[in-house]
Amino acid sequence: MRLSMKLNYTNNTTFFSFILLFISILVMPCKTEGATFAVRISPPNFELKGRPGDVLRKIITIENADTAPGIYQVRTADWELNKQGGVIIHPPDKPLAASSCRPWTRIERRTFKLLPKRVKRYRFEVHIPGDAQDGESRFAVVISPAPETIDAMKFGSFNVPVAGAIAVVVYVIVGNAKPELEFKGVVKKKSNGKTSLIVNLHNWGNAHARPSGSVIAKDAGGRKAELLLSPFPIMPGETRGISLFADKEISGIENIEELIFPLYLKGLIEWDGGTYKVDTILE
């Protein structure tokens, strides 16, 4: 069914927030002066696929989890991942990112009111241009409280005005775009007195990869432990280190320090359209 309401183009969106991404169904009570911001939003992200000329229509479910009515404002924004894996929302004075498809997007409305414990199905669209090339574009739909009661929030090395807000990130994969990962080895890393194993992967493709899988580690004493690969996206053209971590129920150990080096590592890393068999020794 086509949308019958008037949709607002987001090219000239004014935006004043840096936002943290929560990889789960989100509940985020954010206190401002004289107000609270408590909403549940799902899903936390979208991974959309389409062809040039397609119109992609999706719905975000927003619930007012507070005991008072809430008035919310909605905007779009560009975003990127920092080296620590955090989502950084671009400020309004920054030009459109090369990966942005905000000019393709339309949102249902910029403000709305929601009674306590009520749910809204918030609609947005992505209009892929007919001449769009194969590749991946990205944007975020940002929900924050209104009126504009602004607190200061320090995020990493940035100190910007921010109201409590939640970002739903959206990937738009056009045509035959796909990731292509190259295995760059496993390294041992020590941080804060703890040892971790990092799998280095480079994405030569034109869409993000979200690798998954596990590796069996056999130590010098013959002990075996299954280590899991953290499910973390790797953007096109990016090399990123992904952690192998121990889970007590699956691995039989709680941390890597319980194993005696050198380790013989054998397993399988998978992503959309590809796999890599790990078979290496880590001294």
Summary of the structure (lengths in Angstrom):
residues: 283
radius of gyration: 21.5
end to end distance: 58.8
largest distance: 67.0
contacts: 860
relative contact order: 0.17
helix: 4%
strand: 54%
